[in-house]
Amino acid sequence: MSLKVAIIEDEPAIAQNLKHLLCELDPSLKVLTILKGVQESVAWLKVHITDCDLLFMDIHLNDGLSFDIFKEIAPGPPVIFVTAYNRFALEAFSVNGIDYILKPFQYQQLAHTLQKYNSLSSRNASIDVDTVSRLLTALTPASTYKKSYLVQYQEKLIPVKVSAISWFYTEKEVVYAFTQEGRRYIVEATLEKIQEEVDPNLFYRANRQFIVQRRAIQHIDFYFNGRLIVHVLPKSHEKIIVSKAKAPMFKKWLDH
């Protein structure tokens, strides 16, 4: 009988690559759907959760954390979490996670994960949380948030403090940090990686192009169709627009 899988991932290219690799590893495997957000996933799982054997799930989605799905849906099929860093590993395994793959994932990683799933005798098998906790304690520094980024400036490498960065943005596949002093530096990282590395109490992923710092935000304007425009200092070169789906969570983040 073919393995039936659902993919929950808000980056289309990553989702399609994952689907391709899974089907290459197991030609009989069926990807039932690709879902992009929390609410979309909740709606689909309420109807189809019993049809699905295994979930591949990113942690950061376009309208929240995938863990929010389990506030409305009781854990059912085993979950393979796919993300960039291990900050959320314990919570992942507490909601029926059977494996944890770090991006960028490789063919052999997925092969090992499918082997692991096939070796389980129960749909509800889970990882021992205490074991994972001890491993993470040994491997993770006391503070996991970045304090600075090393950037190239003219003919030198200089450290730029994260606290001095007003926002990060991406343009033509290059990521930049814009400081409070109005300086722009290229950062050798993706926005996804930066999102995992900086303190979420201070920085927010406003959209696919911008991560903004709380202290840089001056005010917010209402925009068309329930969206928001975020005004920052120094002024950004493009409009920073928060989607209607993310607007409630963004306002909640600012209000705490």
SEZA-961690 format. One record per atom (N, C-alpha, C): residue in one letter; x, y, z. Coordinates in pm, whole numbers, plus 32768, in hexadecimal, padded with zeros to 4 digits. Atoms other than C-alpha are relative to their C-alpha. Layout:
<sites>
AXYZ/...
</sites>
This chain:
<sites>
M80557F888000/M800080008000/M8057807C8000/S7FAC7F8A8010/S808881567F9E/S7FF6805B807A/L7FF87FA17F91/L80F5825180A4/L7FC180837FD4/K80467F838021/K8011838480A7/K80338070805B/V7FB77F967FBB/V80BE84C98106/V7FBD80877FE5/A80257F738013/A80598634813C/A807980568024/I7F907FA57FEA/I815A874C8127/I7FC98088802C/I80287F7C7FD0/I812D888B81F4/I807D80577FFE/E7F877FB08019/E822B89898177/E7FD9807D7FB1/D802C7F848042/D81FE8AF98116/D806080327F94/E7FA57FDC806C/E83298B0B802A/E7FE97FA07F8C/P80258059806D/P82AE8A817EDA/P80747FAF7FC7/A7F8E8048803A/A84098A277E57/A802D7F8E805A/I7FD780687FA0/I846189667F95/I7F997F8F8001/A806A80657FFF/A831088B57F93/A80087FA77F85/Q7FF8804E807B/Q8336884A7E28/Q807D7FA77FFE/N7F8580507FF9/N849C87D57E63/N7FEC7F89805C/L801B806D7FA3/L842B87097F8E/L7FA77F977FBF/K805A805E8045/K8310866E7EC2/K804D7FAE7F99/H7FB080458067/H840286197DA8/H805A7F95803E/L7FA4805F7FC1/L84FE85747E90/L7FB67F8A803D/L804E806C7FC2/L83F484AD7F4A/L7FCF7F9D7F96/C80328058806B/C835F84277E06/C80727FB47FBC/E7F8B80468038/E84BC83D27D89/E802B7F8F805C/L7FDB80677F9E/L850583127ECA/L7F9C7F8D8001/D806A80647FFB/D83B7825D7EC0/D7F9980207F94/P805A7FE0806F/P830382627D6E/P7F6C7FE4801F/S808B801E7FDE/S81CA81CF7E0F/S7FC580668061/L802D7F9B7F9F/L81B882EF7F09/L7FA280657FBD/K80607F9E8034/K809283DF7ED9/K8000807D8059/V800B7F817FB9/V80A3854E7F3C/V7F7280327FED/L808E7FDF8008/L7F39859E7F8B/L7FE980957FEA/T80127F70800A/T7F6587167FAB/T807D8048802F/I7F9A7FA67FCB/I805688357FE5/I7FB88079803B/L80457F957FB7/L7FDC893180E8/L80658069802C/K7FA17F937FE9/K80758A868130/K7FF58040808A/G80117FB77F83/G7FE88B00827C/G7FB57FB2806A/V804080417F8E/V7F568AAC83CF/V7F6B7FE97FE7/Q8091800B8010/Q7DE88AF58383/Q7FDA7FA57F8C/E801880588072/E7DF48A4B8230/E80157F6E8028/S7FE180897FD4/S7E8F891782D4/S7F967FCB805F/V8069802A7FA3/V7D8F890E83ED/V7F837FD87FB4/A807A801D804E/A7C70891C82F2/A800D7F7C7FB5/W7FED807C804C/W7D058804821D/W80057F86805D/L7FF080737FA6/L7D6487238341/L7F7E7FD98046/K808080207FC1/K7C0C873B83DF/K7FAF7F9F7FAA/V80498056805E/V7B88868B82A9/V804F7F847FDA/H7FAF8069803F/H7CAC85B48236/H80677FBE805B/I7F9480327FAA/I7D80855F8368/I800A7F677FFF/T7FFD80937FFF/T7D1B83EF835A/T80307FC77F7A/D7FD0802E8082/D7D8283DD81EA/D809880037FF7/C7F717FE2800A/C7EE884408237/C80517FA5805D/D7FA980577FB1/D7FFB835482AE/D8072804D8045/L7F897FBA7FD0/L8110845482E4/L7FF980927FD5/L7FFA7F71801D/L813785CF82F7/L8091802F7FFB/F7F827FB58004/F826986938286/F7FDC80918018/M80337F7F7FD1/M824B87E08336/M807180618021/D7FA67F957FD9/D8316891F833B/D7FCD803A8085/I80297FC77F80/I831489D3848C/I7FCE808E7FF0/H802B7F77801A/H83018B3D8417/H7FAA80037F82/L805A7FF58073/L81D18B708335/L7FD980917FEB/N801D7F748021/N81448CA88292/N7FA080448060/D805B7FC17FA1/D80428CDE83A5/D80147FCC808F/G7FE3802A7F77/G80EC8C5084DA/G80597F858004/L7FB280797FEE/L819A8B1F8567/L7FA97F867FE9/S804E8077801C/S813089C684F9/S7FCA7FBF807F/F803380367F82/F810889688668/F7F738031801D/D80867FC97FEB/D7FD28A468665/D7F957FA67FC3/I8060805D803E/I7F2C89408586/I7FCB7FA08069/F802780657F9F/F7F29884E86AB/F7FAF80398074/K805D7FC47FA1/K7E678945877F/K7F707FE77FD5/E808680188036/E7D3F88F8869D/E7FED7F727FCD/I800480898034/I7D97879C861D/I80507FA7805D/A7FB6805F7FAD/A7DF1867B8701/A80677FB97FAB/P7F998046804F/P7F3A85D98694/P7FCC7F7B7FCB/G802D807B803F/G7EEB84C385A0/G80747FB47FC3/P7F908045803E/P7FEB844684A3/P808480318037/P7F7B7FD17FD9/P815D845784F8/P802A80787FAB/V7FD67F858041/V820B859B849A/V809880007FED/I7F747FE38019/I835C85DD83F6/I800C80977FF8/F7FF07F6F8001/F83BE8742844A/F807980267FAB/V7F997FD2805C/V848A87FA8342/V80178095801B/T7FE67F747FE1/T8531893F83AB/T8097801A8000/A7F737FDA800C/A867C89F983C3/A80507FE88080/Y7FB5800A7F84/Y86D889E68535/Y7FB47FB08069/N803B80607FA2/N869889118666/N7FC18040807B/R803A7FBF7F8A/R86038A158754/R7F7B7FC08028/F808580327FE4/F84AD89708737/F7FFA7F688009/A7FFD80928007/A851D88068747/A7FAB7FBE806B/L804B80407F95/L848687B28899/L7F6A800A7FE8/E808F7FF08019/E833388428845/E7FD57FAE7F88/A801F80508076/A833F879586F4/A7FE67F6F8027/F800F808C7FDE/F836F863D878C/F7F8E7FE88062/S806F80117FA3/S8262867B8892/S7F7B7FF67FB8/V807C800C804C/V815C8689877D/V800E7F967F93/N7FFD80768055/N81A1853786E2/N806C80037F94/G7F947FFE8062/G82DF858F8628/G80547F838009/I7FAA80777FFF/I83A9846185BE/I808A801E7FC9/D7F7B7FDA8030/D84C7851B851A/D800280967FEA/Y7FEB7F708005/Y8558867484EE/Y806F801A7F9B/I7FA07FED806B/I860586D683A8/I802380947FF4/L7FD57F76800D/L86D58811838E/L801480267F6E/K7FEA7FCB8086/K86CB88E28251/K809080317FF3/P8039803E8078/P875D88CF8155/P800D7F698007/F7FFE80917FF1/F86FF875F8156/F80377FBE7F83/Q7FBE804B806A/Q87A886588081/Q7FB87F7C7FE7/Y803D807E8029/Y8740851C7FCE/Y80127F94806B/Q7FE580687F9D/Q87E9843C80CF/Q7FB680178083/Q804C7FE17F86/Q874284F181F1/Q7F707FCD7FF3/L808A802B8015/L85EB84AF815E/L7FF67F687FF9/A7FFF80928007/A864583478112/A80047FC4808D/H7FF580307F76/H86A98313827D/H7F7C8017804B/T807D7FE07FBD/T856883BC82F3/T7F917F9F7FD9/L8066805F802C/L848982DD8220/L801B7F758037/Q7FDC80817FC2/Q854881AC829C/Q7FD37FFD8091/K80277FF77F73/K850C822183FF/K7F6A7FF18010/Y8092800B7FFA/Y8399824A83BE/Y7FD37F707FE8/N802780898023/N837E80F2831D/N80227F9C806E/S7FD9805D7F95/S842A80538449/S7FA58009807A/L80577FF07F8C/L832580D4853B/L7F897FA07FF6/S806F80617FFE/S821C7FDD85A4/S7F7C80428022/S807B7FBC7FD7/S812080E38619/S7FFB808A7FC3/R80117F798036/R80958221857D/R801C8069806B/N7FEF7FA07F94/N80B782C586D3/N80877FF88045/A7F7A80067FC4/A822282718715/A803E808A8003/S7FC57F7B7FF2/S82EC839B878D/S808D7FF78038/I7F7A7FF77FCB/I8448840787EE/I7FFC801D8096/D7FF97FE67F70/D84A88407895E/D802E80908017/V7FE57F717FEF/V849C857889C0/V80778018805D/D7F907FED7FA3/D859185538AE2/D80867FEB7FB9/T7F858018804B/T869884C589F8/T802280767FA7/V7FEA7F8C8056/V866B85E18902/V802B80788052/S7FDE7F8E7FA9/S867D86DB8A20/S80927FFD8027/R7F74800B7FD9/R87CD86568A93/R805D801D7F8B/L7FAE7FE78076/L8856865D8931/L800680967FDF/L80047F728020/L87E687C388F7/L804B80538067/T7FB77FBA7F97/T887488338A44/T80967FFA7FE6/A7F718011801C/A89C587A989DF/A802C804B7F83/L7FDA7FC88081/L89BC8839887F/L7FE080937FEF/T80317F788014/T890F898A88AB/T803C805F8066/P7FCD7F9D7FA2/P89B58ABE8944/P7F9280378059/A80627FC87FA2/A890E8B6E8A6A/A7FA680647FBA/S80517FA2804C/S88998C838981/S800D7FDD7F6C/T7FFD802B808B/T88378C158822/T7FED80727F9E/Y80197F90805A/Y87F68D6E8797/Y808280447FD8/K7F897FBC8033/K88F68E1D86BD/K801180878043/K7FE07F7D7FC8/K89A58F478755/K8034805E7F93/S7FCB7FAD806C/S8A4C8FC08614/S80107FAC7F81/Y7FE2803F8080/Y8A848F7484A5/Y808380397FCA/L7F827FD5803A/L8BD98F808404/L7FE680207F6C/V801F7FD58088/V8BB8904A82C1/V807C803D7FC0/Q7F917FC28048/Q8CA390C581B5/Q7FDF80937FE6/Y80117F708017/Y8CCE923E81A7/Y808180347FC2/Q7F8B7FD8804D/Q8DBA92C5809D/Q80627F8B7FFC/E7F9D806D8004/E8EF791F480CB/E800F7FBC8088/K7FF480367F79/K8EAC918A8231/K7F867FAA8022/L806F80467FC2/L8DD4909C82F8/L7FE480438086/I80237FBE7F82/I8D1991468413/I7F877FBD803E/P807880357FBE/P8C2290C78518/P7F98806E8010/V806F7FA27FEE/V8AD091768512/V7FA37FC58068/K805680317F95/K8A0791538651/K7F707FF17FCE/V808B80188026/V88AE90BF8620/V7FA6806E8039/S80517F977FC1/S882191C5870E/S800380827FB2/A7FF57F85804F/A889592D4861A/A7FBA7FF67F7A/I804080178081/I87D7923F84F4/I7F6B80208009/S808D7FDB8001/S868692DE84A6/S7FAB7F9C7FB5/W804780698047/W861E91DD83A6/W80607FB67FA4/F7FBF80518066/F869490C882C4/F7FA17FFA7F88/Y805680128075/Y861490AE8161/Y804D7FB77F92/T7FC4804A806E/T86518FDF802B/T7FD5803C7F7C/E80197FC68084/E866990587EC7/E80587FB87F9C/K7FB8804A8067/K86CB8F8B7D95/K805B7F96803D/E7FBE80717FBE/E87328E687E78/E8079802A8054/V7F977FCF7FA6/V88218F447F41/V7FBB8038807D/V803A7FD17F83/V87DB8F8C80B2/V805680728036/Y7FBD7F8A7FCB/Y883090DE8148/Y7FD0801B808F/A80237FCB7F7C/A8836916D82A9/A800A80987FF7/F80037F6E8002/F87D692DB82CC/F800580318091/T7FEA7FDA7F75/T88559380840A/T7FB980838024/Q803C7F847FCF/Q87D1949A84E2/Q8047807B7FCB/E7FB27F8F8036/E88E395778452/E7FEC80117F6A/G801A7FF4808E/G8862953F82F2/G80627FB87FA6/R7F9F804B8050/R897594538280/R7FC57F797FD7/R8031807F8036/R8932932381AA/R80747FA07FED/Y7F998066800B/Y89FA91E181BC/Y7FC37F807FC6/I802A8084802F/I89E290968105/I80197F99806D/V7FF6806A7F9B/V89A18F7381F0/V80017F797FB8/E7FF480838040/E8A0E8E158189/E7FA37F9C8046/A8064805A7FC4/A88CB8D6C81F8/A7F7B80197FBA/T80877FED8033/T87658D378186/T7FAA8040806D/L805C7FCB7F9B/L86428DE68230/L7FCC7F92805B/E802F80717FAD/E85CF8C8F82A7/E80647FE2806F/K7F9A801B7F9C/K87198C568357/K800680708067/I7FFD7F8E7FA3/I871C8DB583EC/I7F897FFC805E/Q807880087FAD/Q85B98D848469/Q80137F9F8074/E7FE580617F96/E86318C58852F/E806C80318060/E7F8C7FD97FAF/E87698D0985B2/E7FE88079805A/V80167F867FB1/V86DB8E518638/V7F8F7FED8064/D806380097F95/D86078E89876E/D7F7580227FCA/P80867FE68036/P84958E688708/P7FB3806A804E/N803F7F937FB6/N84378F5F8819/N802880897FC8/L7FCE7F818036/L8502906B8763/L7FED800C7F69/F800A7FFD8092/F84DF900985F4/F7F867FB17FD1/Y807880428036/Y83B18FAB8523/Y800B7FF57F68/R800280168091/R83978F1683C5/R7F7E803B7FC9/A80777FBA802F/A82A69013832D/A7FC97FC37F81/N8029803F807E/N829F8F6E81D8/N80797FB57FC6/R7F93804F803C/R837C8EAC80E6/R807F80517FEC/Q7F8D7FAB801A/Q84628FD880B9/Q803E803E807C/F7FD17FB17F8F/F848190798210/F7FF27FB78087/I8006801C7F70/I84D790248378/I801C80858045/V7FF37F7B7FC4/V84A5915C844D/V80197FF58096/Q7FE87FF97F71/Q852291B785A7/Q7F9580568042/R806A7FBB7FB7/R8423922886A7/R802080948014/R7FDD7F767FDF/R84E193658705/R8004805B7F85/A7FFB7FB0807B/A84F293D48598/A7F75802B7FD1/I80887FE6802D/I837793DA8571/I7FCC8083803D/Q80347F7F7FD4/Q82E6953C8583/Q7F6880008009/H8092800D7FFE/H817A95028525/H7FD47FA27F92/I803A805D8060/I809494278458/I7F85803F7FC1/D80777FD08046/D7F95948B834F/D7FAD7F8A7FCF/F80568064803D/F7E6993C282E1/F800B800B7F69/Y7FF080058090/Y7E8093538176/Y7F897FB67FC5/F807180408043/F7D9892B58076/F7FEE7F70802E/N8023808D7FE7/N7CE4916C80C1/N80367FCB8083/G7FD8802F7F7C/G7D42915C8231/G80947FF68018/R7F7080047FEF/R7EB6917D81FA/R80328079804F/L7FC37F947FB5/L7FA4925E82BC/L807F802E7FBB/I7F7E7FCC802C/I80C69341825A/I804D802A807C/V7FAB7FE47F8D/V81E193548356/V8063806E7FDB/H7FA37F928017/H82A3949B8369/H80727FF68066/V7F8B80137FAA/V8404948283F3/V806080757FEF/L7F917FA18006/L852B9564843C/L80827FB38013/P80097FAD8077/P86069585837E/P7F967FCA7F9E/K806A8023805D/K850195838268/K802F7F947FA0/S7FDE806D805D/S84FB94498193/S7FEE802D7F70/H80067FDC808E/H852C945C801B/H7F847FCA7FBC/E807A803A8034/E83F593887FDF/E7F977FFB806E/K806C800F7F9E/K82A2936C8088/K800E7F798046/I7FFF807D7FB2/I82A6926B81A1/I7F707FDD801D/I808F80227FF8/I815391C6817D/I7FEE7F7B8049/V8025807A7FB7/V80C390C98272/V7F7A7FD07FC9/S80798036803C/S7FBC8FE681DA/S7F8B7FFD8062/K8077800A7FAD/K7E598FCC825B/K80097F88805F/A7FF680797FAD/A7EA28E6A82DB/A805F80148075/K7F9C7FED7F97/K7FD28EDC83A4/K7FE580798058/A80177F847FB8/A7F43902B841B/A7FDB7FEC8093/P802380127F72/P7E9E8FAA855F/P80787FD28054/M7F8C80307FB6/M7FD98EEF85C9/M8069806D800E/F7FA07F937FFA/F80B4901B8575/F7FD980668069/K802F7F9F7F9B/K7FDE91078646/K800C7FC6808D/K7FF080407F7E/K7FE1900E8763/K80928002802C/W7F707FFB7FE2/W815E8FFB874F/W802A808A802E/L7FDE7F777FDB/L81799175875F/L7FC480298086/D804C7FD37F8A/D8084918D8881/D802B7FBC8080/H7FDC80447F83/H813590AA8978/H8080803B803E/
</sites>
